[in-house]
Amino acid sequence: MDIKTVRQRLSNLKKGWRGIDPFSLQFRLTVGATLVSILGIGSVGMWTTWKTQQILVGSYKQSIQAISDRFPQDVELYDDMLPMSEALQRAVDARTLPNLMVVVTDDAGQMIVQTTDVWQREDISTVIATLPAVPEPAIYEASDRYIILSKVPLVIESNNLGTLYVAQDITTAHTMFWAVIRNLAIGSLLAMVAIAIGIALYVKRSLQPLRQMNQLTTTLSVEDLDKAQTQLRYAPTEVRELVQTCKQMLAKLSESLEQQRRFVSDVSHELRTPLTVVHGYIQSTLRRSTNLTEPQQEALEIAALETDRTIRLLQDLLDLARADAGHRHFNLETFALTEVIEELLGMASKFSDRDIQIEAAQEKIVVEADRNRLKQVLLNLLDNALKYSEPDQPIVLKLDQGGGQAVIQVCDRGYGIPLQHQSRIFDRFYRIDEARARTTGGCGLGLSIVKTLVEGMGGSVTLRSKLNEGSIFVVTLPLSNSLDLI
């Protein structure tokens, strides 16, 4: 394996660790279930170790206790036939077992009799001799050996002959026992790792429908709310119920939005006609009446202005409703951007004497779009730039192309848009400053219409703005593949 491959794997591992979210449901369920499994396996392993050790040591203790209890009887049995010293030796020899040492000492600590065993050494005998008398066999560690020792007075026919030592070397059994425990611990650790991986995979699979639902709702558009589909196979019942509830909620939301669209469309259509008639009568009255007082004329002019503003608002609402319902069609054609810009400047010069500059990186940029809709888009953006910038500051239109896209930038040096408002600036009826909106006559629909129209023509619109430095609205449209105008 070369260094490049190792570095790549380490990089992937780091990315994987960085992608872990400690607050996610998957992480919490995995960690919780893993900890419970580790505690369960660890507790069972510790209890098994303790219990096995108790059984192993207990069996040796019972054997030594039995020898200690039977030894005086054996001595009495041999004492009837032999002298006491020989009786003691016979009793010791009768109890000789592998790794078992039986020693009898007098009151002065001098050895009377003992077994001869390969494990018996002077240092062990010295340690044993210094141990106090114990009522029951106990385990001791002496010179790297583990010994179970019983040290009791030796009383024969009410005569205290000295002290009886019975010691069992369990070093080999102790070593084998802990070797088994180490293997068991390693096996338990591997089992815990396997269980953790299994739990992580199971939790990830169980939560897959939720993840799919999250991805679906992230990419779901308003038009597709009632078409949400996700796979529910092998999902837990609670997850299936939650996903089903979400789908029902999306269906109800889609129905509600559709009713809202129909309501807006119907109301806009029904109100626009009578308001147009009222506006016409007011304008006619203003033109023909010469006997109006100044307050009457001012009132009619305000009424005409507000009526015209309401008609434009209703027209915008009707346009948005038609776009939402998919009834708005675009007449895509091939034309040069400079043609539309020249027409636009001609229209703007009739209503404003502001300085509008054009900067084109290429001589002719040919796009495929709806000419009238593009005019409406640029007029809205120019209107915004004129309203929210100082009269002595120019408005700049920059034209460029790249990556198969035509780029139109509408730049002003106005107040700018605060960062916290930029993500919602294209939302319907969203206005940064209500007071400023009333003075400029805005209703919060212009940029929303711009976004709808540009996306309908296959393009996009974005914003770059700094407070007190100005704003730049960037419109991108697909370039034409036709060579007729080039």
C-alpha positions, 0 to 999 in steps of 0.5 A, spaced: 500 500 500 503 506 497 503 513 501 497 516 497 492 510 498 494 511 506 493 518 506 486 518 502 484 512 507 486 517 513 482 523 510 476 519 509 476 516 516 477 524 518 471 526 514 467 520 517 468 522 524 466 529 522 460 527 519 457 524 526 452 528 529 452 527 537 445 530 537 442 525 532 437 520 534 441 515 530 447 516 534 443 516 541 440 510 539 446 507 537 450 509 543 445 507 548 443 500 546 451 499 545 452 502 552 446 497 555 449 491 551 456 493 554 454 493 561 450 487 560 455 483 557 460 486 562 456 485 568 455 477 566 462 476 565 464 479 572 459 475 575 461 469 572 468 470 573 467 471 581 462 465 581 467 461 577 473 463 582 469 462 588 467 455 586 474 453 584 477 456 590 472 453 594 473 446 592 480 446 594 478 449 601 473 444 602 479 438 600 484 441 605 478 442 610 477 435 610 484 433 610 485 437 617 479 434 620 480 427 618 488 428 620 487 427 628 483 421 627 488 418 622 493 419 627 489 416 633 488 410 628 495 409 627 497 410 634 494 404 636 499 400 632 505 404 632 509 409 636 507 417 635 512 419 631 511 413 626 503 414 626 504 421 624 509 420 618 504 414 616 498 419 617 502 424 613 504 419 607 496 417 607 494 424 605 500 425 600 497 428 594 500 432 588 502 439 590 499 438 597 504 439 603 502 436 610 507 439 616 507 438 623 511 442 628 512 442 635 510 448 640 517 450 639 516 451 631 521 445 630 518 440 624 516 433 626 514 430 620 512 433 613 511 430 606 516 430 601 514 434 594 517 438 589 514 444 590 516 445 597 522 450 598 525 453 604 522 460 602 515 458 602 516 454 608 518 460 612 512 464 609 507 459 611 511 458 618 510 465 620 502 465 618 498 466 624 493 460 625 486 460 621 480 457 623 478 456 616 483 455 609 485 461 606 488 463 600 495 466 600 500 469 595 508 466 597 514 467 593 510 468 586 505 462 588 498 461 590 497 457 596 491 455 600 493 454 607 490 451 613 494 452 620 490 449 626 493 446 633 494 438 632 490 435 638 490 428 639 486 425 645 486 431 649 494 432 648 496 438 644 502 435 639 503 442 636 501 445 629 498 442 623 499 445 616 496 443 610 497 447 604 495 446 597 499 449 591 494 452 586 499 456 582 497 452 575 490 452 576 490 459 578 494 461 572 490 457 567 483 460 570 486 467 569 488 465 562 481 463 560 478 469 563 483 473 559 481 469 553 473 470 555 475 478 556 478 478 549 472 474 546 467 479 550 470 485 547 470 482 540 463 481 541 461 488 544 464 491 538 460 486 533 454 488 537 456 495 536 456 495 529 450 490 528 446 495 533 449 501 528 447 498 522 440 496 525 438 503 527 441 506 521 436 501 517 430 502 522 431 510 521 432 510 513 424 511 512 425 518 516 431 520 513 428 518 506 422 523 508 427 528 510 430 528 504 424 528 500 421 534 504 427 538 503 427 537 495 419 537 495 416 543 491 409 546 492 406 543 486 408 536 489 406 536 496 401 531 494 406 526 491 410 524 496 412 517 496 417 513 500 419 506 501 416 503 508 419 496 507 422 493 514 420 500 517 418 499 525 411 500 526 412 507 529 416 510 523 411 507 518 405 511 522 409 517 523 411 517 515 404 516 514 401 522 518 406 526 514 404 524 508 397 525 510 399 532 512 402 534 506 396 532 502 392 536 506 397 542 506 397 541 498 389 541 498 389 548 502 394 551 498 390 549 492 384 552 495 388 559 497 391 559 490 384 559 487 381 564 492 387 569 490 386 568 483 378 568 483 378 575 488 384 578 483 380 577 477 373 579 480 376 585 483 380 588 477 374 589 473 370 593 477 376 597 480 379 598 473 372 601 471 372 606 477 379 608 475 377 610 469 371 614 471 375 618 476 380 619 471 375 622 466 372 626 472 379 629 473 380 631 465 373 633 464 371 637 470 373 644 471 369 646 477 372 642 482 375 645 488 382 644 490 380 639 496 376 635 491 381 635 486 386 633 491 381 627 493 380 624 486 387 624 485 389 620 491 383 616 489 386 615 482 393 613 485 390 608 490 386 605 485 391 604 480 396 601 485 390 596 487 389 594 480 397 593 479 397 589 486 391 585 483 394 584 477 401 581 480 397 577 485 393 574 478 400 573 475 402 569 481 396 565 482 396 563 474 404 561 475 402 557 481 397 553 477 401 552 471 397 556 467 402 561 465 406 560 458 412 562 456 413 564 449 421 562 448 424 565 442 432 567 440 434 574 441 440 579 443 440 582 450 442 589 447 435 589 443 431 588 450 436 593 453 435 599 448 427 598 448 428 598 456 432 604 456 427 608 451 421 606 456 425 608 462 427 615 459 420 617 458 418 616 466 425 618 469 431 622 468 436 618 472 443 616 469 442 608 467 449 605 464 450 599 460 457 595 460 457 589 456 463 584 456 461 582 449 458 585 443 452 581 442 449 576 447 444 571 444 439 568 449 433 564 449 427 567 453 420 570 453 422 577 450 416 580 454 417 577 460 424 579 460 422 586 460 418 585 466 423 582 470 428 588 468 423 593 469 422 591 476 429 590 478 430 597 475 424 600 479 427 597 485 434 600 484 431 607 482 427 607 488 432 605 493 438 609 491 440 616 491 438 620 485 445 622 483 447 615 483 447 611 477 444 605 475 449 600 472 446 594 467 452 589 466 452 584 461 456 578 460 456 570 458 459 564 461 458 557 462 452 556 457 449 562 461 447 569 459 449 574 466 445 580 467 447 584 473 443 590 475 447 594 480 445 600 484 449 604 490 443 605 494 442 603 502 443 596 501 440 590 504 441 587 511 444 580 511 439 577 515 433 579 510 437 577 504 435 570 504 427 572 504 428 578 499 424 574 494 418 571 498 411 574 497 409 580 501 416 580 504 418 587 506 424 590 510 422 596 512 414 597 512 415 605 513 419 605 507 415 600 503 409 605 504 413 611 501 415 607 495 409 604 494 411 597 494 407 591 496 412 586 497 411 582 490 415 585 485 421 581 487 417 574 488 414 575 480 421 576 478 424 570 481 417 566 478 418 569 471 426 568 471 425 560 473 420 559 468 424 561 463 430 556 465 434 561 469 435 564 476 436 570 480 440 571 486 442 577 490 449 580 493 448 586 497 452 590 503 449 595 507 450 602 505 454 600 499 448 598 494 445 591 491 447 587 485 441 583 482 444 577 478 439 574 473 442 568 469 438 565 462 440 560 458 444 562 451 441 560 445 444 554 441 442 558 434 447 561 430 442 565 426 443 572 430 451 571 431 
